[in-house]
Amino acid sequence: MLSACSAPLLDFGSRPPSTEGTIAGSVSEADVSLPVMNRRVIVTDVRSAAKYQVTTALNGGYTVQLPKGTYRIELALESGESYLTRPSDTRVNKGDLELHRDFVITGTQQPYGR
């Protein structure tokens, strides 16, 4: 006769918030129209103040998956830089893909190798 075995309970710790939508964009330098890579993009939930950070890729692009909410998107500027254009606050719902949340900056001293 076989005895019934109960599987052990596994605890994998706290779960991350469910990802419901995506924000994507790019960062470029206005004077030379080159992508700005390796730059920190900070996405903040305007209600809870939860922060999410990503780094731009070689092509200046970034993508961040987020739970439902409204987000302020900022770029970590370096000394002497300023925004020429920047995305407005963005609402994300389940299944949303919010593209073209782009930054154009001025005053970049070295657009290569960032």
C-alpha positions in Angstrom: 0.0 0.0 0.0 1.3 3.5 -0.9 1.2 6.2 1.6 0.2 9.7 0.6 3.0 12.2 0.5 2.5 15.9 0.9 4.7 18.2 -1.0 6.7 20.7 1.1 5.7 24.3 1.0 8.3 26.5 -0.6 8.6 30.2 0.2 10.3 32.2 -2.5 10.1 35.5 -0.6 8.0 38.6 -1.5 6.8 38.8 -5.0 7.4 41.8 -7.2 4.4 43.9 -8.2 2.6 42.5 -11.2 3.8 44.0 -14.4 1.0 45.3 -16.4 2.4 47.7 -19.0 5.5 49.0 -20.7 7.0 52.4 -21.2 9.7 52.8 -23.9 11.6 55.6 -25.4 15.0 56.9 -26.4 17.6 59.6 -25.4 19.4 61.6 -28.0 21.7 64.6 -28.2 20.1 67.6 -30.1 23.3 69.1 -31.5 24.5 66.0 -33.2 21.4 63.7 -33.3 23.3 60.9 -31.7 21.9 58.4 -29.2 23.0 58.8 -25.6 23.9 55.4 -24.2 24.5 54.2 -20.6 22.3 56.9 -19.0 20.0 56.4 -16.1 16.2 56.8 -16.7 14.2 57.2 -13.5 10.5 56.4 -13.6 8.5 57.4 -10.5 4.9 56.4 -9.7 3.3 59.8 -9.0 0.9 58.3 -6.4 3.1 56.0 -4.4 6.5 57.5 -5.2 7.8 54.0 -6.0 10.9 54.4 -8.3 12.1 52.2 -11.1 15.4 52.7 -12.9 16.8 51.5 -16.2 19.9 52.4 -18.2 19.8 53.4 -21.9 21.2 50.9 -24.4 23.8 51.5 -27.2 21.1 52.9 -29.4 19.9 55.3 -26.6 16.8 53.3 -26.1 15.2 52.2 -22.8 12.3 50.0 -21.8 10.7 49.5 -18.4 7.8 47.2 -17.4 5.5 48.6 -14.7 2.4 48.0 -12.7 -0.7 50.0 -13.5 -0.3 53.7 -12.6 0.8 57.2 -13.7 4.5 57.8 -14.0 6.9 60.7 -14.2 9.9 59.9 -16.4 13.2 61.7 -15.8 16.7 61.4 -17.1 19.8 61.7 -14.8 21.3 64.9 -16.4 25.0 65.6 -16.2 26.6 69.0 -15.5 25.7 71.5 -18.2 22.9 69.5 -19.7 19.3 70.4 -20.0 16.2 69.0 -21.6 15.2 70.2 -25.0 12.2 67.8 -25.0 11.1 65.3 -22.4 8.0 63.0 -22.0 5.0 64.2 -20.0 3.6 62.1 -17.2 2.4 58.8 -18.6 -0.6 56.6 -17.6 0.0 52.8 -17.8 -2.8 50.3 -17.8 -2.8 46.5 -18.2 -1.4 45.5 -21.6 -0.4 49.1 -22.5 2.8 49.7 -24.6 3.6 53.4 -24.3 6.2 54.1 -27.0 8.1 57.3 -27.9 8.6 58.6 -24.4 11.7 60.3 -25.8 14.3 62.7 -24.4 16.3 65.2 -26.4 19.0 66.9 -24.4 21.5 69.7 -25.0 24.9 70.5 -23.6 26.3 67.0 -23.8 30.0 67.3 -24.0 30.8 63.7 -25.2 27.9 61.9 -26.9 30.1 58.9 -27.6 30.9 56.4 -24.9 28.2 57.3 -22.4 
